[in-house]
Amino acid sequence: MSESHCQTPLWVAIAALLVAMSSYQCGAAIAEQLFPKVGAQGATAFRLGLGALLLLLWRRPWRRWRREADWRALWGYGLSMGAMNLVFYLALRTIPLGIAVALEFTGPLAIALFGSRRALDVAWVLLVVIGLALLLPLHRQDHALDPVGVGYALAAGLGWALYILFGQKAGAAYGHDAVTWGIAIGALLAVPAGVAHAGPALLTPSLLPLGLGVAVLSSVLPYSLEMIALTRLPARHFSVLLSLEPVIASLAGSAFLGERLGPLQWLAVAAIVAASAGTAYTARVPVTEPLAN
């Protein structure tokens, strides 16, 4: 870990992650306004394409390129970021923001639980299963979730898990430049998908302000702040704070999109959040161990 990471106060890393989560979900809410014009693919292209352009012009990371660093981790980080964003926006076409994030959160939770054999950890898994059972369209009802959207959200969870695993290694190797390179690599996946779907509509001048807003709120700001947390916060603290994301997403969906969750759906979100927080608090991880070395 670089010296600057070690010198970052703990409260700064915590604040950075909280702001990153809030910014990410507000940006996702704004992105949904682009769906009728350019689709989920076009919104992802705006998010990562413009985000990469802004960061490349600002940071100019090629001046600090490290030939000996692990480039495979960097490409894994970037490609997982691009795939995660694309399938997550595809999920938002048909299911509420808060529910999509709750389903997506199964990825980080699986990482937290992986390899554990304690009975208490099994209880957290069962709590997640209960939460998913309340979210998934397992039985016919008036407001059953779209199964395709659910599938996309769960795929985004896999992408999020890979993003965390590769992001730890990429951040340790490239520092904050990992974010710039990662978004640029992710854009190589997202932009062609957006162009293939939306075509010339991506060049509509009236959409540029929204596209820039999504790029800044959903990519440039949160990923930059999250890298501070990834390379500074102890694993237990990081997991506890990350468990707030489904709640933040539900509040953002309610505030910006007029989405209203029913009592069972709120209970499902609460169950998944409680499981992630419980897993983090009971994990056998030294509190001084950083998430990335």
N, C-alpha and C positions, 0 to 999 in steps of 0.2 A: 504494500500500500504506500502511496506517495506521502511525503511529509505533510503536504497541505491537508490531506484527508485526516491524518492523525491529529492535526491541530484544530480541526473543526469541533466546536463545542457540541455536546450532546443535544442541548436544547435547540440548537440551530438545525441539526439533522432531523429532529422530531418535527419542528415547525415546517421544514422543507417538505417532508413527506405529507403532512396535513394539507399544505397549500397545493401540492402536486395532485393529490386525490381530488380536491375540490375543483381545481382547474380542469382536470381531465374530464370530469363528469359534466361540468358546464359546457365544455367544448363539444362533448358528445351530444348534448341537448341541442346545441346550435347546429351541429352537423345534420341532424334530422330534418332541418328546414331546407337542406340542399337536396334531399332524396327525391322530391318530385321533379327536380330539374335535371339532375345528373346521376341519380341513383346512388346506392350505397357505395358502388365501386368508384364513382366520380368523387364522392365526398372523401373517400380514403385517399384518392389521388391528390386532392387538394391538401389534405392533412399532412401527408408524408412528403409529397413533392414540393410544396411551398415551404414546409418546415425544413426540409433538407437544404433548399436554396438559401433560406434566411441564415441557417446555422453555418453553412459553408462560407458565405460571404462575411459573416461576423467573426468566426473563430479561425478560419483558414488553417485547418488542422494538418494539412500537408507539410507545414513548416516544422512540425514536431513528429513526423512519421517515425515509428520505431520498427526497423526491419526485423529485429530479433523477437518482437512480440508475437503472441499467439493469434495469428490472423484467422485461424479456423473458428476460434471462440467469437471473434468479431463478426464474421459472416453468419455464424449461427445466431448471434444476438440480433443482427439486422434482419435476417430472413424470418426469424420467429416473430419479430416485431411487426414486419409487414403482413405476414399471414394472420397474426392475431388481430390486427386492426381491421383487416379486410373482412374476415368472417364475423367479427363482432358487429361491424356496421350492417352486415347482411342480416344478422339476428335482430337488430333494432328495427328493421322494416316491419316486423310482425309481432314482436313482444315488447313489453314495457322496459324502459331503461333499467330500473331497479332490479327487476327479475333477471334480466340478461346478465347484469353484473354479479348477482347472487349465484347464478349458474356458472358463470365464468370463474368465480372464486374457488370452485372445486379444484382447479389446477394448483394454485398455491397451497391450498389445504392438503392436497395429496402429497406435495413435497414435504410439508411439515409432519405428516403422519408416516411417511415412507420409512420402512425399517423398524418401526416401533412394534413391540410385542406386549405392551402393558395393557391390563384390562381397562384402565381408565381411558387409554387412547381408543380402544374399541368402542367405548361409550360415546366418545366424540364422533366417531365414524357413524354410529347408529343415529346420532342427532342430525348429522348431515343427511343421512338417508331419509329421515323423517321430513327434513326441510325440503329435499328434492321431491319427495312424494306429494307434498302440498303444492309444489310449483309445477310439476310436470303434468301434462294432460293424460293422466293414467286412466281417467274415466270420463265419460261424456258429461258435459255441463254447459251452461249458457256461455261461460267465459273461459272455455278451455284454451290453453295456449297452443299456438301453431307448432306442431312437432318439428317442422323444418327449421323454424326459428330457434327452437330449443336445441336442436342438433348443432346449429351454427354457434350458439352460445357455449355449448360444451366443448366444441372444437376450439373456440377462443380460449377456454380454460386450459387446454393442452398447450396452446401457443403461449399463454401467460406463464405456465410452468417452465417451458423452455426458455422464455425471455429472462426469467429470474436466474436460471442455472447458467445460461451463457452470459448474462449481464454481469454476474459476479466476476467471472473470469475476464471478460472484456474490460470491465471497469478497473480491475487490478492491473491489467496490462497497458491500457491506453489512457487511464484517467478520465477526465471529463470529455476528452476528444472521442471517447467511445460512443457518446451520445450522437455526436455529429455524424461520424462514420456509420453508426447503426441506422439512423434515420435515412441516410443516403442509400444504404443498401436496401432497406425496407422499401424505399421509393422505387427501386428497380423492379420490385414485384407489384407494387400498388399502382404506379402510374400507367403501365401498359394495360392493366385490367380496367382502369378508369377510362382510358382513351378508347379501348375496344367497346366499352359499354355506352359512353356518353358522346364520344366523338367531338365535333366542333362546339358542343354546348359548354365544354370546359373553358372555352375562350370568351364566354359571355361577360362583358365588362361589369354588369350589375351583380354578378355572382362573386367577383373578386374580393370585395370586403368580407363577405361571409367566409369565403375560403381562407383568407388570411387570418380571420378570427379563429377558425377551427385549427389552423396550423399552429398558431401561437398558444392557444388555450389547451389543445389536446396533444401537442407534440413538443414544441420548443420549450415551453415553460415546465410542464410536468416531468418530461424525461430528464431535463437538466437537473431539476430539483431532486428527482428520485434517485439519480446517480449519487448524490450526496448521501442519501439515506442508505443506499445499497453498500456503499463503501465505508460507512461510519457506524450505523446503528447496530447494536447487538441483535442477534437473530430473534430472540424472544420479543424484544421491544418492537422490532420491525413487523413481526407477525401480528402482534396485538393491534398496532395502528392500522395495518393493512386490512384488518377485519372490519374496519369502519366503512370501507369503500361501498359495499352494497347499500348501506344506510344512506350515505351521501348521494349515491346514484338515485335512490328512490326519492329523496328530497328534491334533487335537481329535476327529475322527471315530473314531479308534482308541481314545482315552481315554474318551470319553463315550458312544459309540454302539456300540462293539464291532466297528466296521468293520475289515476286514482286506484290504489291497491285496496283489495278487499281484506277483511280481517284474517282470513287464512293465508293470504299472500304475505301480509305483514308478519304473521307468525312464522312462516317459512323463512323469510329474510332474517328474522331474529334468531331462529334456530341455527342457521348457517353461521351467522356472526358469533353466536355464543360458542359454537363448536370450534371455530377458528381461534377465538380468544382463549378458550379453555385449553386447546392444544398448545398454544404458545406458552401459557402460564405454567403448564405442567411438563413441558419439554425438558429433557435433561441436557440443557445447553448452558455452559457457563455464561453469566451475564456480561462478562468482559470480552467474550468472543465476538469479533466483528463478522458481519455477513459475508464480506469478501476479504481475502487475504492478499 
